[in-house]
Amino acid sequence: MQGDFEAFYLRHFKAIYRVCYAFMKNAQDAEDCTEDAFVRAMTSDVSFENERHERSWLTTTAMNICKDKLKHWWRQKVTPIDEEPEQAAEPDEKREVAEAVLALPVKYKEVVWLHYYEGYQTDEIALMLGRPPSTVRNQLRDARAKLKLTLGGEDA
């Protein structure tokens, strides 16, 4: 069983860490949330159909853990001491887009992240988040409009 879990962990760690980092905006909290997601996977009774189902479940679980931690009363009183070193290494344009995505309200950020960064289709995102597919498509449309305003995009 240990070998199976290690393979499971190695298969999904980077993707789940990226999701957590997108929400938490610092490495320490992202690592904690990533660890929590894998602990839940190890202790739950869920049986996965395939690797895509594993990743979908882990992604949804990680996003929920991050949202819960962000809502916690202690989080409201803590301010970050330093900037995230991982983002400093990105090219300026890519970093600007990533920062704009991270600044979106959660309901937009999660659908943009899942669609553009993780490659899920809107119907899959709807199942993961428990929303109607039309809502997910509308949220993607609204998020793109917000990003266009933020990033100074051209009119179509």
Secondary structure, DSSP 8 states (H G I E B T S, - for coil): -HHHHHHHHHHHHHHHHHHHHHHH-SHHHHHHHHHHHHHHHHHS----SSHHHHHHHHHHHHHHHHHHHHHSHHHHH---SS--HHHHTS-HHHHHHHHHHHHS-HHHHHHHIIIIIS---HHHHHHHHT--HHHHHHHHHHHHHHHHHHHT----
